[in-house]
């Protein structure tokens, strides 16, 4: 998924009110950018971080910049926009780029299911049960190489796990897909200490037959694409 507008570097000053961030451009101008991430962004919101912004000239948008990336030492990046995983994953699913999910005839997104919910992707094929795929963006890393989810308490995430479990009970297949928006992860796990309720719901869902898959992303200031499968360690 290529960025619509070339990204520009900046220095993070602060992130506040969940969806706002102040930054200093390279010419010294201070601006406010939209932060499309409702999580805690632990480790990704410290003052002085080098970040990448996407400018826009849309008259309907109050803010003229969107915060897209954090740049780390060693040339690594983290994508902070939580809308990116679904867009990048949809491209990959349609292109049959994920071997584990390549043998389905149709791919539909945002299909109603459960209780006032929409599944991220519903994969269908005449030869097998429908597969309900819920996608979560993973950005937290507290230990080198170990990506963790979630970075804050997520009642919504727990609800999704329970609904996936119900789909399995109804005879469908269901999958939780963790998409790591980092280039420095080598495995994925759960942050039990941050949200033990989510962890318990995950264990129950997995025991009931909900499948688990994890992938990382290839990230640069030009684009974000689906990368390689990662081990999920539990």
Secondary structure, DSSP 8 states (H G I E B T S, - for coil): -B-SS-EEEEEEEEEETTTEEEEEETTS-EEEEEE---S--TTS--TT-EEEEEE---TT-S-SEEEEEEE-GGG-EEE--TTHHHHHHHHHHHTT--GGG-S-SEEEEEEEETTTEEEEEEEEETTEEEEEEEEEEE-EEEETTEEEE-SS--HHHHHHHHHHHHHHHTT-EEEEEEEE-BSS-SEEEE-TTT-HHHHHHHHHHHHTT-EEEEEEEEE-SSBEEEEEE-EE--
